Amino acid sequence: MVSITPNFQSEPRLHDAARMALPHIFEVTWPDPSKLGADSKSAALLLNEARETFASHLGIRSDEIHFLGEPNLGFHLGINGLMSGQKRLVYSNIDRMEVFAVAEGHPSKMLEVDLNGQINFSELMKDDVLALQLCNRETGTIQNGRPKSPDLLAGLFVDSTASGTRIKLPANWSTALWDSTSWGGPSGLGVFAVSKSANWSNPLPHLDGRVNPGPASLALIVASALAIDSWVADEKNLAAKIAAINGEIRSYISNNIPDSDLAPGGADHLISASFLYVNAEQLVTKLADKGYPVDSGSACSSVNMQPSHVLAALGVLTQGNIRLTIHHAITFEEVKEFLEVLSQTVGELRDK
């Protein structure tokens, strides 16, 4: 039986602040906050308090926030809602596949990134709609550049699903999307925002002013609000530790595992590493069997195990790739043990 060891997968454990409160949360969030009655009024207060919590941590107004039971729906809402007339959608070749899918329905331009993952915005034109990914969820690459004339854009959709609260929105944002799991909140909840100054129109069939045709779970919303409140406090105390662990992992792989390749860094909590002469699926499976769950970054989808378009765009090795997410609870000792197992496992697979 495998012992319990650190989790390096992207999905974190639900934050303790939310997990411990779950029984009470489900007890008080059953009423419909839009109806009349004492219970519904109490539920409405909880919803409003959650909105204010998100607004304070995300740097937006509470009345700009909408909740989605399907987080990826936010890509459709956020981009298509800005694409009126014959506007052109501009995005990068390391964006998420959801953005690629939306681009197929519009005049579009895909911008290439340099070897550090940075976009050259010189090809932007007046009235373009730009999809901007603040942090790549596969490599941790942070997009540092910004358009020189942002006021000429017709709209700016910001993908904050991997950055969470770590990176602030650009001042000229139009729509934005976060994933609750990025701050240890429950899965199945997206936080979608539409700026009051945006020229945005709901692309979904609708008869009223609601952005989302169906309500998201109030229990998940309240749990996520508790999680983000506590996660932000933890991040202030643990950010330096996460950065040091990132450096230790990168140094160990570079110095101790031959024929390895690290994608350009950025966000301290994400690392993408590739190993020549190793099959990614076998490496992920072997590490999981030894009690160390990691993600495979060498595939756009774990179903088809095709080479990652992100790694290919960056010009780094796509073979034998794994993605590590460094969560707050991980310790230096656990990382040291993992790295020894990783080195051993890579060697075993190469000796086959």
C-alpha positions as CSV (number, residue, x, y, z in Angstrom):
1,M,0.0,0.0,0.0
2,V,1.4,3.4,-1.0
3,S,2.0,5.9,1.7
4,I,0.4,9.3,1.6
5,T,2.9,11.7,0.0
6,P,2.8,15.3,-1.4
7,N,0.4,16.1,-4.2
8,F,2.1,17.9,-7.2
9,Q,-0.9,17.9,-9.4
10,S,-2.7,21.1,-10.3
11,E,-5.8,20.4,-8.3
12,P,-5.1,21.3,-4.7
13,R,-6.9,19.9,-1.7
14,L,-9.8,22.0,-0.6
15,H,-8.5,24.7,1.8
16,D,-9.0,23.7,5.4
17,A,-10.9,26.9,6.1
18,A,-13.6,25.8,3.6
19,R,-13.4,22.1,4.3
20,M,-14.0,22.5,8.1
21,A,-16.9,24.8,7.4
22,L,-18.6,22.6,4.8
23,P,-21.3,21.0,7.1
24,H,-22.4,24.5,8.3
25,I,-22.2,25.9,4.7
26,F,-24.6,23.3,3.3
27,E,-26.9,23.7,6.3
28,V,-27.4,27.5,5.6
29,T,-27.2,27.7,1.8
30,W,-30.2,25.6,0.8
31,P,-32.6,28.5,0.3
32,D,-32.9,30.4,-3.0
33,P,-31.4,33.9,-2.3
34,S,-33.6,35.5,-4.9
35,K,-36.9,34.6,-3.1
36,L,-38.7,36.1,-0.1
37,G,-38.6,34.8,3.4
38,A,-36.2,34.9,6.3
39,D,-34.1,32.0,5.1
40,S,-33.8,33.4,1.6
41,K,-32.8,36.8,3.0
42,S,-30.1,35.1,5.1
43,A,-28.9,33.3,2.0
44,A,-28.8,36.5,0.0
45,L,-26.7,38.1,2.7
46,L,-24.2,35.2,2.4
47,L,-24.1,35.7,-1.4
48,N,-23.5,39.4,-1.1
49,E,-20.8,38.9,1.5
50,A,-19.1,36.3,-0.8
51,R,-19.2,38.8,-3.7
52,E,-17.5,41.5,-1.5
53,T,-14.8,39.0,-0.5
54,F,-14.0,38.1,-4.1
55,A,-14.1,41.8,-5.2
56,S,-11.6,42.8,-2.5
57,H,-9.1,40.1,-3.4
58,L,-9.5,40.3,-7.2
59,G,-9.5,44.0,-7.4
60,I,-12.9,44.5,-9.1
61,R,-16.3,45.7,-8.2
62,S,-18.7,43.3,-6.6
63,D,-21.4,44.1,-9.1
64,E,-19.1,43.1,-11.9
65,I,-18.9,39.5,-10.6
66,H,-20.9,36.5,-12.0
67,F,-20.6,32.9,-10.9
68,L,-20.4,30.0,-13.3
69,G,-21.1,26.3,-12.6
70,E,-18.9,25.4,-15.6
71,P,-15.7,27.5,-15.4
72,N,-14.7,27.0,-19.0
73,L,-18.0,28.6,-20.1
74,G,-16.2,31.9,-19.2
75,F,-14.0,31.7,-22.3
76,H,-17.1,31.7,-24.5
77,L,-18.8,34.4,-22.5
78,G,-15.7,36.6,-22.1
79,I,-14.5,36.5,-25.7
80,N,-17.6,36.2,-27.8
81,G,-19.4,38.9,-25.8
82,L,-16.8,41.3,-27.0
83,M,-16.8,40.2,-30.7
84,S,-19.5,42.4,-32.2
85,G,-19.4,43.2,-35.9
86,Q,-16.3,42.1,-37.8
87,K,-13.8,42.6,-35.0
88,R,-10.7,40.5,-35.1
89,L,-9.7,38.3,-32.2
90,V,-6.0,38.2,-31.4
91,Y,-4.5,35.6,-29.1
92,S,-1.2,33.7,-28.6
93,N,0.0,30.3,-29.6
94,I,0.4,29.3,-26.0
95,D,-3.2,30.2,-25.0
96,R,-5.6,27.5,-23.8
97,M,-7.4,25.3,-26.3
98,E,-10.7,26.9,-25.3
99,V,-9.4,30.2,-26.8
100,F,-8.4,28.3,-30.0
101,A,-11.9,26.9,-30.2
102,V,-13.5,30.4,-29.9
103,A,-11.1,31.8,-32.5
104,E,-12.4,29.4,-35.1
105,G,-15.7,31.3,-35.3
106,H,-14.2,34.7,-35.9
107,P,-11.6,36.6,-38.0
108,S,-8.5,36.0,-35.9
109,K,-4.8,36.4,-35.7
110,M,-2.5,34.1,-33.6
111,L,0.6,35.8,-32.3
112,E,3.8,33.8,-31.7
113,V,5.7,34.0,-28.5
114,D,9.5,34.2,-28.1
115,L,11.6,31.6,-26.4
116,N,10.7,33.1,-23.0
117,G,7.0,32.9,-23.8
118,Q,6.5,36.7,-24.3
119,I,4.1,38.0,-26.9
120,N,5.1,40.6,-29.5
121,F,2.0,42.9,-29.6
122,S,3.3,45.0,-32.5
123,E,0.8,43.3,-34.9
124,L,-2.2,44.5,-32.9
125,M,-4.5,46.8,-34.8
126,K,-7.2,49.3,-33.8
127,D,-10.5,47.7,-32.6
128,D,-8.9,44.3,-32.1
129,V,-10.2,42.1,-29.3
130,L,-7.2,40.7,-27.4
131,A,-7.3,37.4,-25.3
132,L,-4.5,37.8,-22.7
133,Q,-3.3,34.9,-20.5
134,L,-1.7,36.3,-17.4
135,C,0.0,33.0,-16.5
136,N,0.3,29.8,-18.5
137,R,-1.1,26.9,-16.5
138,E,1.3,24.5,-18.1
139,T,4.7,26.2,-17.7
140,G,4.0,29.1,-15.3
141,T,5.1,31.6,-17.9
142,I,3.9,35.1,-16.9
143,Q,3.0,37.5,-19.6
144,N,4.9,40.7,-18.6
145,G,4.3,42.7,-21.8
146,R,1.3,44.8,-22.6
147,P,0.0,46.5,-25.8
148,K,1.6,50.0,-26.3
149,S,-1.8,51.5,-27.1
150,P,-4.3,49.6,-25.0
151,D,-7.0,52.3,-25.5
152,L,-7.2,51.3,-29.2
153,L,-8.4,47.8,-28.4
154,A,-12.1,47.1,-28.7
155,G,-11.9,44.7,-25.8
156,L,-9.5,42.8,-23.5
157,F,-10.4,39.3,-22.2
158,V,-8.1,38.2,-19.4
159,D,-7.5,34.6,-18.6
160,S,-6.6,34.5,-14.9
161,T,-7.5,30.8,-14.4
162,A,-3.9,29.9,-13.5
163,S,-2.7,33.1,-11.9
164,G,-5.6,33.4,-9.4
165,T,-4.9,36.3,-7.1
166,R,-1.2,36.4,-7.7
167,I,-1.3,38.8,-10.7
168,K,-3.5,41.9,-10.9
169,L,-5.8,42.6,-13.8
170,P,-4.6,45.2,-16.4
171,A,-6.2,48.5,-16.0
172,N,-8.0,48.3,-19.3
173,W,-9.6,44.8,-18.8
174,S,-13.0,44.2,-20.3
175,T,-13.8,40.6,-19.2
176,A,-11.9,38.2,-16.9
177,L,-12.1,34.7,-15.7
178,W,-10.8,32.9,-12.6
179,D,-11.0,29.3,-11.5
180,S,-11.9,28.7,-7.8
181,T,-9.3,25.9,-7.6
182,S,-6.5,28.3,-8.0
183,W,-6.9,29.5,-4.4
184,G,-7.8,26.1,-2.9
185,G,-11.6,26.6,-3.5
186,P,-14.0,23.9,-4.6
187,S,-13.9,22.7,-8.2
188,G,-16.9,23.4,-10.5
189,L,-17.0,27.1,-9.9
190,G,-15.8,29.9,-12.1
191,V,-15.7,33.6,-11.2
192,F,-16.4,35.6,-14.3
193,A,-16.3,39.4,-14.4
194,V,-17.5,42.0,-16.9
195,S,-16.2,45.5,-16.5
196,K,-18.8,48.2,-16.2
197,S,-16.9,50.1,-18.9
198,A,-16.8,47.1,-21.3
199,N,-18.8,47.0,-24.6
200,W,-20.0,43.5,-23.9
201,S,-23.2,41.7,-25.0
202,N,-24.2,38.3,-23.7
203,P,-23.6,35.8,-26.5
204,L,-25.9,33.2,-24.9
205,P,-29.7,33.1,-25.7
206,H,-31.4,35.2,-23.0
207,L,-34.6,36.9,-22.1
208,D,-33.4,38.9,-19.1
209,G,-30.3,40.6,-17.8
210,R,-28.7,37.5,-16.3
211,V,-25.2,36.6,-17.6
212,N,-25.5,32.9,-16.5
213,P,-28.8,31.3,-17.5
214,G,-28.7,29.0,-14.4
215,P,-27.6,29.7,-10.8
216,A,-24.3,28.4,-9.5
217,S,-24.2,26.5,-6.2
218,L,-24.4,29.0,-3.3
219,A,-22.6,26.4,-1.1
220,L,-19.6,26.3,-3.5
221,I,-19.6,30.1,-3.7
222,V,-19.5,30.6,0.0
223,A,-16.9,27.8,0.4
224,S,-14.7,29.4,-2.3
225,A,-15.0,32.8,-0.6
226,L,-13.8,31.3,2.7
227,A,-10.9,29.6,0.8
228,I,-9.7,32.7,-1.0
229,D,-9.7,34.7,2.2
230,S,-7.5,32.2,3.9
231,W,-5.4,31.4,0.9
232,V,-4.4,35.0,0.3
233,A,-3.3,35.2,4.0
234,D,-1.3,32.0,3.6
235,E,0.3,33.3,0.4
236,K,1.7,36.3,2.1
237,N,3.5,34.1,4.6
238,L,4.5,31.2,2.2
239,A,5.3,32.9,-1.1
240,A,9.0,33.0,-0.2
241,K,9.0,29.3,0.7
242,I,7.3,28.4,-2.6
243,A,9.9,30.5,-4.5
244,A,12.8,28.7,-2.7
245,I,11.3,25.3,-3.4
246,N,10.9,26.2,-7.1
247,G,14.6,27.1,-7.2
248,E,15.6,23.9,-5.4
249,I,13.7,21.7,-7.9
250,R,15.1,23.6,-10.9
251,S,18.6,23.3,-9.6
252,Y,18.4,19.6,-8.8
253,I,16.9,18.7,-12.2
254,S,19.5,20.8,-14.1
255,N,22.5,19.4,-12.1
256,N,21.5,15.8,-11.4
257,I,19.3,14.5,-14.2
258,P,21.1,14.4,-17.6
259,D,19.2,15.3,-20.8
260,S,16.5,17.2,-19.1
261,D,14.9,20.5,-20.2
262,L,13.1,23.1,-18.1
263,A,10.5,25.4,-19.6
264,P,11.1,29.1,-19.0
265,G,10.0,30.0,-15.5
266,G,7.7,32.8,-14.2
267,A,5.1,31.9,-11.6
268,D,6.9,30.2,-8.6
269,H,4.1,27.6,-8.1
270,L,4.5,26.0,-11.5
271,I,7.4,24.0,-13.1
272,S,7.5,22.2,-16.4
273,A,10.3,19.6,-16.9
274,S,11.0,17.3,-19.8
275,F,13.3,14.3,-19.9
276,L,14.7,12.9,-23.1
277,Y,14.3,9.1,-23.9
278,V,11.4,8.9,-21.4
279,N,7.7,8.4,-22.1
280,A,5.6,10.9,-20.3
281,E,2.7,8.6,-19.6
282,Q,5.0,5.9,-18.2
283,L,6.7,8.5,-16.0
284,V,3.5,9.9,-14.6
285,T,2.2,6.4,-13.9
286,K,5.4,5.3,-12.2
287,L,5.6,8.3,-10.0
288,A,1.9,7.9,-9.1
289,D,2.6,4.2,-8.2
290,K,5.3,5.4,-5.9
291,G,3.0,7.9,-4.2
292,Y,3.9,11.1,-6.0
293,P,1.0,12.3,-8.2
294,V,2.1,14.8,-10.9
295,D,0.5,16.1,-14.1
296,S,1.7,15.4,-17.7
297,G,2.4,18.6,-19.5
298,S,3.4,16.8,-22.7
299,A,-0.2,16.6,-23.8
300,C,-2.9,19.0,-24.5
301,S,-5.2,16.3,-23.2
302,S,-4.3,13.3,-21.1
303,V,-6.7,11.4,-23.4
304,N,-4.8,11.7,-26.6
305,M,-1.2,12.2,-25.2
306,Q,-0.3,14.5,-28.1
307,P,2.7,16.8,-27.8
308,S,1.8,20.1,-26.0
309,H,1.3,23.1,-28.3
310,V,2.7,25.2,-25.5
311,L,6.0,23.4,-25.2
312,A,6.3,23.3,-29.0
313,A,5.8,27.0,-29.2
314,L,8.5,27.7,-26.6
315,G,10.9,25.4,-28.5
316,V,11.6,23.2,-25.5
317,L,11.6,19.4,-25.3
318,T,8.1,17.9,-25.6
319,Q,9.1,14.3,-24.8
320,G,8.8,13.0,-21.3
321,N,7.3,16.1,-19.8
322,I,5.8,16.5,-16.4
323,R,4.2,19.5,-14.7
324,L,4.6,20.2,-11.0
325,T,2.4,22.5,-9.0
326,I,3.9,23.6,-5.7
327,H,1.1,24.0,-3.1
328,H,1.4,25.8,0.2
329,A,1.5,22.6,2.3
330,I,4.5,21.1,0.6
331,T,7.7,21.0,2.7
332,F,11.4,21.1,1.7
333,E,11.9,17.6,3.1
334,E,9.0,16.2,1.0
335,V,10.5,17.9,-2.1
336,K,13.9,16.4,-1.4
337,E,12.4,12.9,-1.2
338,F,10.4,13.5,-4.4
339,L,13.4,14.6,-6.3
340,E,15.3,11.5,-5.4
341,V,12.4,9.3,-6.5
342,L,12.1,11.3,-9.8
343,S,15.8,10.8,-10.6
344,Q,15.6,7.1,-9.8
345,T,12.4,6.7,-11.9
346,V,13.8,8.6,-14.9
347,G,16.8,6.3,-14.8
348,E,14.7,3.2,-14.5
349,L,12.7,4.1,-17.6
350,R,15.8,5.0,-19.6
351,D,17.4,1.6,-18.8
352,K,14.4,-0.3,-20.3
